[in-house]
Amino acid sequence: MHAHNSSSHSGPPVVLVHGNPETAEVWNPLLAQLGRTDVLTLSPPGFGQPAPSGFAATVDGYQQWLIAMLERFREPVDLVGHSLGGMHVAQVAMSRPDLIRSWASAALGLFAPDYQWHDRARTWQQEGAGEESVRQIFGGTLDHRLAVATGIGMTGPTAERVAAGFDDGMGRAVLTLLRSAAQPVMADAGRRLAAARRRPGLALLAMADTGASAGTLDQHRRMAELSGATIAELAGVGHWWPLEDPRPAAAALSAFWDELNGR
């Protein structure tokens, strides 16, 4: 858990949860934009921190991990998730609204009944082919890992620091997490998404996300409506917006929290 200091702010602390294949470094450009002292980043086990012995790197395991982390806070937090972190955030919004004041997710499309996992994820879900894929992605030299990160669209000065965190542990976590999330698991989870209405939500839509790895814009919109989330369109940015240009998200999040603070 890492805190980031820059200036004071009212309202509860903000907690950021990243996804795959990412480390907490992915948030650095957004942290600079938010300019707050009370923002914490949580690294899911296997993604920038070693998974503890016996940890189940599954959809349920990460939900329970995030719940346990949030239970340590003295007050409900403003929770934000990118990529598969946005899936973990939505799961907590559905199951433990007492732990959060609000939630924001960039991955609601994953819960659409017609969502299909992207090609790379479907490879990871296959025995053998998945193991070979993670060997190619998470093994090798730093130059190789950086080439992989660039190849999947990570840009900006922080991309190299994220790629430096690619390791065998992340590869193992990717395989168990994605295999535990094979359909119809996500579609089944999405049927409970209306439970997230118990807290204010924000759906972050990267308008230039051509890969639609976390769902199409239409899937995002439908699931946002189901969850009661307000939609924030992030103009001109793709899936890796925290690295590419965090300014649209920073503006949307700050406006969302300011409204909750009554400002």
ZADO-1210 file (C-alpha; in nm, 4 decimals, padded with zeros to 6 digits):
<atoms>
<atom x="00.0000" y="00.0000" z="00.0000" code="MET" pos="1"/>
<atom x="00.1499" y="00.3335" z="-00.1007" code="HIS" pos="2"/>
<atom x="00.0327" y="00.6836" z="-00.0117" code="ALA" pos="3"/>
<atom x="00.1078" y="00.9805" z="-00.2349" code="HIS" pos="4"/>
<atom x="00.1483" y="01.3336" z="-00.1016" code="ASN" pos="5"/>
<atom x="00.0964" y="01.6652" z="-00.2739" code="SER" pos="6"/>
<atom x="-00.1868" y="01.8786" z="-00.1294" code="SER" pos="7"/>
<atom x="-00.4748" y="01.8574" z="00.1144" code="SER" pos="8"/>
<atom x="-00.8307" y="01.7681" z="00.0146" code="HIS" pos="9"/>
<atom x="-01.1651" y="01.7155" z="00.1844" code="SER" pos="10"/>
<atom x="-01.3677" y="01.3959" z="00.1623" code="GLY" pos="11"/>
<atom x="-01.2612" y="01.0376" z="00.2281" code="PRO" pos="12"/>
<atom x="-00.9366" y="00.8839" z="00.1016" code="PRO" pos="13"/>
<atom x="-00.9145" y="00.7649" z="-00.2574" code="VAL" pos="14"/>
<atom x="-00.8021" y="00.4064" z="-00.3240" code="VAL" pos="15"/>
<atom x="-00.6760" y="00.3073" z="-00.6702" code="LEU" pos="16"/>
<atom x="-00.6658" y="-00.0565" z="-00.7860" code="VAL" pos="17"/>
<atom x="-00.4842" y="-00.1469" z="-01.1080" code="HIS" pos="18"/>
<atom x="-00.5342" y="-00.4427" z="-01.3387" code="GLY" pos="19"/>
<atom x="-00.3514" y="-00.6616" z="-01.5883" code="ASN" pos="20"/>
<atom x="-00.0733" y="-00.6547" z="-01.6925" code="PRO" pos="21"/>
<atom x="00.0022" y="-00.3610" z="-01.4645" code="GLU" pos="22"/>
<atom x="00.1770" y="-00.2495" z="-01.1479" code="THR" pos="23"/>
<atom x="00.0930" y="00.0498" z="-00.9273" code="ALA" pos="24"/>
<atom x="00.3344" y="00.2548" z="-01.1431" code="GLU" pos="25"/>
<atom x="00.0499" y="00.2796" z="-01.3961" code="VAL" pos="26"/>
<atom x="-00.1148" y="00.5389" z="-01.1685" code="TRP" pos="27"/>
<atom x="00.1801" y="00.7811" z="-01.1449" code="ASN" pos="28"/>
<atom x="00.0592" y="01.0192" z="-01.4204" code="PRO" pos="29"/>
<atom x="-00.2928" y="01.0289" z="-01.2686" code="LEU" pos="30"/>
<atom x="-00.1541" y="01.0908" z="-00.9185" code="LEU" pos="31"/>
<atom x="00.0342" y="01.3920" z="-01.0502" code="ALA" pos="32"/>
<atom x="-00.2883" y="01.5274" z="-01.2017" code="GLN" pos="33"/>
<atom x="-00.5046" y="01.4692" z="-00.8936" code="LEU" pos="34"/>
<atom x="-00.2657" y="01.6561" z="-00.6659" code="GLY" pos="35"/>
<atom x="-00.3978" y="01.5100" z="-00.3390" code="ARG" pos="36"/>
<atom x="-00.2325" y="01.3828" z="-00.0225" code="THR" pos="37"/>
<atom x="-00.4856" y="01.1109" z="00.0506" code="ASP" pos="38"/>
<atom x="-00.4624" y="00.8784" z="-00.2506" code="VAL" pos="39"/>
<atom x="-00.3496" y="00.5208" z="-00.1938" code="LEU" pos="40"/>
<atom x="-00.2637" y="00.2548" z="-00.4493" code="THR" pos="41"/>
<atom x="-00.3331" y="-00.1118" z="-00.3787" code="LEU" pos="42"/>
<atom x="-00.1476" y="-00.3738" z="-00.5837" code="SER" pos="43"/>
<atom x="-00.3428" y="-00.6976" z="-00.6330" code="PRO" pos="44"/>
<atom x="-00.1261" y="-00.9975" z="-00.5349" code="PRO" pos="45"/>
<atom x="00.0840" y="-01.1070" z="-00.8318" code="GLY" pos="46"/>
<atom x="00.0522" y="-00.7671" z="-00.9986" code="PHE" pos="47"/>
<atom x="00.3426" y="-00.5655" z="-00.8604" code="GLY" pos="48"/>
<atom x="00.3651" y="-00.7488" z="-00.5303" code="GLN" pos="49"/>
<atom x="00.4275" y="-01.1197" z="-00.4647" code="PRO" pos="50"/>
<atom x="00.1169" y="-01.3305" z="-00.4071" code="ALA" pos="51"/>
<atom x="00.1240" y="-01.4704" z="-00.0519" code="PRO" pos="52"/>
<atom x="00.1513" y="-01.8450" z="-00.0106" code="SER" pos="53"/>
<atom x="-00.1878" y="-02.0085" z="-00.0580" code="GLY" pos="54"/>
<atom x="-00.3473" y="-01.7017" z="-00.2187" code="PHE" pos="55"/>
<atom x="-00.6192" y="-01.7931" z="-00.4716" code="ALA" pos="56"/>
<atom x="-00.5549" y="-01.5692" z="-00.7737" code="ALA" pos="57"/>
<atom x="-00.9159" y="-01.6000" z="-00.8920" code="THR" pos="58"/>
<atom x="-01.2121" y="-01.3656" z="-00.9390" code="VAL" pos="59"/>
<atom x="-01.3333" y="-01.4543" z="-00.5878" code="ASP" pos="60"/>
<atom x="-00.9846" y="-01.4460" z="-00.4382" code="GLY" pos="61"/>
<atom x="-00.9218" y="-01.0903" z="-00.5574" code="TYR" pos="62"/>
<atom x="-01.2631" y="-00.9776" z="-00.4387" code="GLN" pos="63"/>
<atom x="-01.1875" y="-01.1152" z="-00.0915" code="GLN" pos="64"/>
<atom x="-00.8384" y="-00.9589" z="-00.0979" code="TRP" pos="65"/>
<atom x="-00.9794" y="-00.6140" z="-00.1797" code="LEU" pos="66"/>
<atom x="-01.2485" y="-00.6456" z="00.0877" code="ILE" pos="67"/>
<atom x="-00.9828" y="-00.7363" z="00.3463" code="ALA" pos="68"/>
<atom x="-00.7698" y="-00.4365" z="00.2457" code="MET" pos="69"/>
<atom x="-01.0649" y="-00.1950" z="00.2632" code="LEU" pos="70"/>
<atom x="-01.1694" y="-00.3281" z="00.6038" code="GLU" pos="71"/>
<atom x="-00.8452" y="-00.1772" z="00.7403" code="ARG" pos="72"/>
<atom x="-00.9627" y="00.1773" z="00.6679" code="PHE" pos="73"/>
<atom x="-01.1325" y="00.3775" z="00.9423" code="ARG" pos="74"/>
<atom x="-01.3941" y="00.5129" z="00.7002" code="GLU" pos="75"/>
<atom x="-01.5510" y="00.4222" z="00.3652" code="PRO" pos="76"/>
<atom x="-01.3294" y="00.5226" z="00.0710" code="VAL" pos="77"/>
<atom x="-01.3701" y="00.6472" z="-00.2857" code="ASP" pos="78"/>
<atom x="-01.2641" y="00.3360" z="-00.4813" code="LEU" pos="79"/>
<atom x="-01.1309" y="00.3443" z="-00.8401" code="VAL" pos="80"/>
<atom x="-01.0289" y="00.0556" z="-01.0662" code="GLY" pos="81"/>
<atom x="-00.8608" y="00.0298" z="-01.4072" code="HIS" pos="82"/>
<atom x="-00.8592" y="-00.2774" z="-01.6329" code="SER" pos="83"/>
<atom x="-00.9248" y="-00.5909" z="-01.4240" code="LEU" pos="84"/>
<atom x="-00.8924" y="-00.3676" z="-01.1173" code="GLY" pos="85"/>
<atom x="-01.2211" y="-00.2170" z="-01.2364" code="GLY" pos="86"/>
<atom x="-01.3717" y="-00.5657" z="-01.2195" code="MET" pos="87"/>
<atom x="-01.2532" y="-00.6097" z="-00.8594" code="HIS" pos="88"/>
<atom x="-01.3947" y="-00.2647" z="-00.7710" code="VAL" pos="89"/>
<atom x="-01.7371" y="-00.3452" z="-00.9188" code="ALA" pos="90"/>
<atom x="-01.7451" y="-00.6767" z="-00.7301" code="GLN" pos="91"/>
<atom x="-01.6881" y="-00.4909" z="-00.4013" code="VAL" pos="92"/>
<atom x="-01.9507" y="-00.2283" z="-00.4921" code="ALA" pos="93"/>
<atom x="-02.1996" y="-00.5142" z="-00.5383" code="MET" pos="94"/>
<atom x="-02.1061" y="-00.7095" z="-00.2259" code="SER" pos="95"/>
<atom x="-01.9730" y="-00.4671" z="00.0396" code="ARG" pos="96"/>
<atom x="-02.1113" y="-00.1158" z="-00.0148" code="PRO" pos="97"/>
<atom x="-02.0438" y="-00.0444" z="00.3539" code="ASP" pos="98"/>
<atom x="-01.6699" y="-00.0227" z="00.2726" code="LEU" pos="99"/>
<atom x="-01.6998" y="00.2528" z="00.0117" code="ILE" pos="100"/>
<atom x="-01.8494" y="00.5984" z="-00.0259" code="ARG" pos="101"/>
<atom x="-01.8302" y="00.5762" z="-00.4047" code="SER" pos="102"/>
<atom x="-01.6816" y="00.3635" z="-00.6793" code="TRP" pos="103"/>
<atom x="-01.5449" y="00.4216" z="-01.0291" code="ALA" pos="104"/>
<atom x="-01.4662" y="00.1520" z="-01.2844" code="SER" pos="105"/>
<atom x="-01.3206" y="00.1490" z="-01.6339" code="ALA" pos="106"/>
<atom x="-01.4219" y="-00.2151" z="-01.6889" code="ALA" pos="107"/>
<atom x="-01.7997" y="-00.2411" z="-01.6569" code="LEU" pos="108"/>
<atom x="-01.8321" y="-00.3827" z="-02.0087" code="GLY" pos="109"/>
<atom x="-01.6824" y="-00.7089" z="-01.8770" code="LEU" pos="110"/>
<atom x="-02.0155" y="-00.7773" z="-01.7028" code="PHE" pos="111"/>
<atom x="-02.2318" y="-00.7524" z="-02.0166" code="ALA" pos="112"/>
<atom x="-02.4231" y="-01.0747" z="-02.0935" code="PRO" pos="113"/>
<atom x="-02.2770" y="-01.0733" z="-02.4469" code="ASP" pos="114"/>
<atom x="-01.9178" y="-00.9859" z="-02.3475" code="TYR" pos="115"/>
<atom x="-01.6563" y="-01.2079" z="-02.5113" code="GLN" pos="116"/>
<atom x="-01.3050" y="-01.2209" z="-02.3703" code="TRP" pos="117"/>
<atom x="-01.0467" y="-01.0701" z="-02.6062" code="HIS" pos="118"/>
<atom x="-00.8156" y="-01.2957" z="-02.8087" code="ASP" pos="119"/>
<atom x="-00.5206" y="-01.2813" z="-02.5677" code="ARG" pos="120"/>
<atom x="-00.7435" y="-01.3635" z="-02.2716" code="ALA" pos="121"/>
<atom x="-00.8948" y="-01.6580" z="-02.4568" code="ARG" pos="122"/>
<atom x="-00.5425" y="-01.7868" z="-02.5217" code="THR" pos="123"/>
<atom x="-00.4630" y="-01.7537" z="-02.1499" code="TRP" pos="124"/>
<atom x="-00.7765" y="-01.9539" z="-02.0718" code="GLN" pos="125"/>
<atom x="-00.6442" y="-02.2523" z="-02.2731" code="GLN" pos="126"/>
<atom x="-00.4174" y="-02.5094" z="-02.1087" code="GLU" pos="127"/>
<atom x="-00.0769" y="-02.5161" z="-02.2748" code="GLY" pos="128"/>
<atom x="-00.1311" y="-02.2233" z="-02.5103" code="ALA" pos="129"/>
<atom x="-00.1811" y="-01.9966" z="-02.2082" code="GLY" pos="130"/>
<atom x="00.1418" y="-02.1102" z="-02.0434" code="GLU" pos="131"/>
<atom x="00.3334" y="-02.0481" z="-02.3672" code="GLU" pos="132"/>
<atom x="00.1770" y="-01.7016" z="-02.4043" code="SER" pos="133"/>
<atom x="00.2725" y="-01.5855" z="-02.0528" code="VAL" pos="134"/>
<atom x="00.6257" y="-01.7212" z="-02.1035" code="ARG" pos="135"/>
<atom x="00.6573" y="-01.4979" z="-02.4086" code="GLN" pos="136"/>
<atom x="00.4987" y="-01.1927" z="-02.2430" code="ILE" pos="137"/>
<atom x="00.6348" y="-01.1994" z="-01.8884" code="PHE" pos="138"/>
<atom x="00.9706" y="-01.3702" z="-01.9431" code="GLY" pos="139"/>
<atom x="01.2771" y="-01.2374" z="-02.1169" code="GLY" pos="140"/>
<atom x="01.4808" y="-00.9200" z="-02.0847" code="THR" pos="141"/>
<atom x="01.3514" y="-00.5766" z="-01.9877" code="LEU" pos="142"/>
<atom x="01.3807" y="-00.4697" z="-02.3524" code="ASP" pos="143"/>
<atom x="01.1607" y="-00.7642" z="-02.4505" code="HIS" pos="144"/>
<atom x="00.9025" y="-00.6860" z="-02.1819" code="ARG" pos="145"/>
<atom x="00.8979" y="-00.3197" z="-02.2848" code="LEU" pos="146"/>
<atom x="00.8404" y="-00.4261" z="-02.6469" code="ALA" pos="147"/>
<atom x="00.5452" y="-00.6370" z="-02.5272" code="VAL" pos="148"/>
<atom x="00.4008" y="-00.3424" z="-02.3306" code="ALA" pos="149"/>
<atom x="00.4358" y="-00.1142" z="-02.6340" code="THR" pos="150"/>
<atom x="00.2876" y="-00.3843" z="-02.8559" code="GLY" pos="151"/>
<atom x="-00.0332" y="-00.3974" z="-02.6505" code="ILE" pos="152"/>
<atom x="-00.0631" y="-00.0192" z="-02.6636" code="GLY" pos="153"/>
<atom x="00.1061" y="00.1091" z="-02.3470" code="MET" pos="154"/>
<atom x="00.2567" y="00.4502" z="-02.4227" code="THR" pos="155"/>
<atom x="00.4041" y="00.7402" z="-02.2288" code="GLY" pos="156"/>
<atom x="00.7065" y="00.7841" z="-02.0031" code="PRO" pos="157"/>
<atom x="00.5762" y="00.5495" z="-01.7319" code="THR" pos="158"/>
<atom x="00.5205" y="00.2486" z="-01.9613" code="ALA" pos="159"/>
<atom x="00.8783" y="00.1294" z="-01.9111" code="GLU" pos="160"/>
<atom x="00.8354" y="00.1314" z="-01.5318" code="ARG" pos="161"/>
<atom x="00.5187" y="-00.0777" z="-01.5633" code="VAL" pos="162"/>
<atom x="00.6924" y="-00.3228" z="-01.7990" code="ALA" pos="163"/>
<atom x="00.9761" y="-00.3588" z="-01.5489" code="ALA" pos="164"/>
<atom x="00.7202" y="-00.5159" z="-01.3136" code="GLY" pos="165"/>
<atom x="00.6275" y="-00.7942" z="-01.5561" code="PHE" pos="166"/>
<atom x="00.7467" y="-01.1198" z="-01.3996" code="ASP" pos="167"/>
<atom x="00.6731" y="-01.4914" z="-01.3716" code="ASP" pos="168"/>
<atom x="00.4480" y="-01.4328" z="-01.0701" code="GLY" pos="169"/>
<atom x="00.2317" y="-01.1994" z="-01.2773" code="MET" pos="170"/>
<atom x="00.2155" y="-01.4606" z="-01.5513" code="GLY" pos="171"/>
<atom x="00.0930" y="-01.7245" z="-01.3058" code="ARG" pos="172"/>
<atom x="-00.1671" y="-01.4860" z="-01.1596" code="ALA" pos="173"/>
<atom x="-00.2893" y="-01.3947" z="-01.5091" code="VAL" pos="174"/>
<atom x="-00.3531" y="-01.7606" z="-01.5938" code="LEU" pos="175"/>
<atom x="-00.5467" y="-01.8464" z="-01.2782" code="THR" pos="176"/>
<atom x="-00.7432" y="-01.5189" z="-01.2783" code="LEU" pos="177"/>
<atom x="-00.8446" y="-01.5367" z="-01.6443" code="LEU" pos="178"/>
<atom x="-00.9304" y="-01.9062" z="-01.6223" code="ARG" pos="179"/>
<atom x="-01.1512" y="-01.8367" z="-01.3202" code="SER" pos="180"/>
<atom x="-01.3236" y="-01.5603" z="-01.5217" code="ALA" pos="181"/>
<atom x="-01.4043" y="-01.7658" z="-01.8334" code="ALA" pos="182"/>
<atom x="-01.7627" y="-01.7238" z="-01.9478" code="GLN" pos="183"/>
<atom x="-02.0291" y="-01.7565" z="-01.8199" code="PRO" pos="184"/>
<atom x="-01.8636" y="-01.6380" z="-01.4939" code="VAL" pos="185"/>
<atom x="-01.8619" y="-01.2673" z="-01.5883" code="MET" pos="186"/>
<atom x="-02.2114" y="-01.2763" z="-01.7392" code="ALA" pos="187"/>
<atom x="-02.3392" y="-01.4424" z="-01.4205" code="ASP" pos="188"/>
<atom x="-02.1699" y="-01.1760" z="-01.2056" code="ALA" pos="189"/>
<atom x="-02.3229" y="-00.9067" z="-01.4248" code="GLY" pos="190"/>
<atom x="-02.6724" y="-01.0201" z="-01.3340" code="ARG" pos="191"/>
<atom x="-02.6047" y="-00.8818" z="-00.9837" code="ARG" pos="192"/>
<atom x="-02.4715" y="-00.5483" z="-01.1063" code="LEU" pos="193"/>
<atom x="-02.7816" y="-00.3549" z="-00.9991" code="ALA" pos="194"/>
<atom x="-02.6637" y="-00.4165" z="-00.6399" code="ALA" pos="195"/>
<atom x="-02.3886" y="-00.1593" z="-00.7070" code="ALA" pos="196"/>
<atom x="-02.6582" y="00.1119" z="-00.7106" code="ARG" pos="197"/>
<atom x="-02.6344" y="00.1305" z="-00.3309" code="ARG" pos="198"/>
<atom x="-02.3377" y="00.3658" z="-00.3717" code="ARG" pos="199"/>
<atom x="-02.2704" y="00.6411" z="-00.6272" code="PRO" pos="200"/>
<atom x="-02.0778" y="00.5012" z="-00.9234" code="GLY" pos="201"/>
<atom x="-01.8818" y="00.6445" z="-01.2153" code="LEU" pos="202"/>
<atom x="-01.8243" y="00.4534" z="-01.5396" code="ALA" pos="203"/>
<atom x="-01.5031" y="00.5675" z="-01.7099" code="LEU" pos="204"/>
<atom x="-01.5376" y="00.5189" z="-02.0890" code="LEU" pos="205"/>
<atom x="-01.2170" y="00.5450" z="-02.2915" code="ALA" pos="206"/>
<atom x="-01.3692" y="00.6688" z="-02.6156" code="MET" pos="207"/>
<atom x="-01.0722" y="00.5675" z="-02.8346" code="ALA" pos="208"/>
<atom x="-01.0401" y="00.2133" z="-02.6957" code="ASP" pos="209"/>
<atom x="-01.0433" y="00.0287" z="-03.0271" code="THR" pos="210"/>
<atom x="-00.9444" y="-00.3071" z="-02.8765" code="GLY" pos="211"/>
<atom x="-01.2536" y="-00.3166" z="-02.6521" code="ALA" pos="212"/>
<atom x="-01.0656" y="-00.5558" z="-02.4223" code="SER" pos="213"/>
<atom x="-01.2925" y="-00.4636" z="-02.1293" code="ALA" pos="214"/>
<atom x="-01.6018" y="-00.4452" z="-02.3494" code="GLY" pos="215"/>
<atom x="-01.7382" y="-00.2309" z="-02.6315" code="THR" pos="216"/>
<atom x="-01.8648" y="00.1214" z="-02.5644" code="LEU" pos="217"/>
<atom x="-02.2190" y="-00.0119" z="-02.6009" code="ASP" pos="218"/>
<atom x="-02.1527" y="-00.2852" z="-02.3420" code="GLN" pos="219"/>
<atom x="-01.9998" y="-00.0265" z="-02.1056" code="HIS" pos="220"/>
<atom x="-02.3032" y="00.2001" z="-02.1428" code="ARG" pos="221"/>
<atom x="-02.5565" y="-00.0785" z="-02.0844" code="ARG" pos="222"/>
<atom x="-02.3769" y="-00.2022" z="-01.7723" code="MET" pos="223"/>
<atom x="-02.3308" y="00.1536" z="-01.6437" code="ALA" pos="224"/>
<atom x="-02.7070" y="00.2005" z="-01.6696" code="GLU" pos="225"/>
<atom x="-02.7706" y="-00.1279" z="-01.4882" code="LEU" pos="226"/>
<atom x="-02.5290" y="-00.0330" z="-01.2091" code="SER" pos="227"/>
<atom x="-02.6679" y="00.3188" z="-01.1764" code="GLY" pos="228"/>
<atom x="-02.3281" y="00.4675" z="-01.2589" code="ALA" pos="229"/>
<atom x="-02.2856" y="00.8096" z="-01.4118" code="THR" pos="230"/>
<atom x="-02.0987" y="00.7900" z="-01.7427" code="ILE" pos="231"/>
<atom x="-01.7805" y="00.9916" z="-01.7944" code="ALA" pos="232"/>
<atom x="-01.6629" y="00.9897" z="-02.1563" code="GLU" pos="233"/>
<atom x="-01.2827" y="01.0157" z="-02.1672" code="LEU" pos="234"/>
<atom x="-01.2240" y="01.1822" z="-02.5033" code="ALA" pos="235"/>
<atom x="-00.9301" y="01.0834" z="-02.7208" code="GLY" pos="236"/>
<atom x="-00.7838" y="00.8123" z="-02.4974" code="VAL" pos="237"/>
<atom x="-00.7653" y="00.4341" z="-02.5257" code="GLY" pos="238"/>
<atom x="-00.7547" y="00.1443" z="-02.2813" code="HIS" pos="239"/>
<atom x="-00.4233" y="00.2523" z="-02.1256" code="TRP" pos="240"/>
<atom x="-00.5439" y="00.6065" z="-02.0511" code="TRP" pos="241"/>
<atom x="-00.3651" y="00.6207" z="-01.7114" code="PRO" pos="242"/>
<atom x="-00.0344" y="00.6088" z="-01.9027" code="LEU" pos="243"/>
<atom x="-00.1443" y="00.7740" z="-02.2266" code="GLU" pos="244"/>
<atom x="-00.3171" y="01.0862" z="-02.0897" code="ASP" pos="245"/>
<atom x="-00.4696" y="01.0856" z="-01.7397" code="PRO" pos="246"/>
<atom x="-00.6170" y="01.4362" z="-01.7664" code="ARG" pos="247"/>
<atom x="-00.9698" y="01.3443" z="-01.8855" code="PRO" pos="248"/>
<atom x="-01.0039" y="01.0849" z="-01.6068" code="ALA" pos="249"/>
<atom x="-00.8579" y="01.3187" z="-01.3438" code="ALA" pos="250"/>
<atom x="-01.1110" y="01.5874" z="-01.4393" code="ALA" pos="251"/>
<atom x="-01.4033" y="01.3411" z="-01.4376" code="ALA" pos="252"/>
<atom x="-01.3059" y="01.1851" z="-01.1049" code="LEU" pos="253"/>
<atom x="-01.2439" y="01.5202" z="-00.9355" code="SER" pos="254"/>
<atom x="-01.5816" y="01.6530" z="-01.0524" code="ALA" pos="255"/>
<atom x="-01.7525" y="01.3325" z="-00.9314" code="PHE" pos="256"/>
<atom x="-01.5932" y="01.3561" z="-00.5854" code="TRP" pos="257"/>
<atom x="-01.6539" y="01.7323" z="-00.5594" code="ASP" pos="258"/>
<atom x="-02.0242" y="01.6703" z="-00.6183" code="GLU" pos="259"/>
<atom x="-02.0279" y="01.4064" z="-00.3451" code="LEU" pos="260"/>
<atom x="-01.8507" y="01.6542" z="-00.1154" code="ASN" pos="261"/>
<atom x="-02.1272" y="01.9052" z="-00.1834" code="GLY" pos="262"/>
<atom x="-01.8950" y="02.1530" z="-00.3507" code="ARG" pos="263"/>
</atoms>
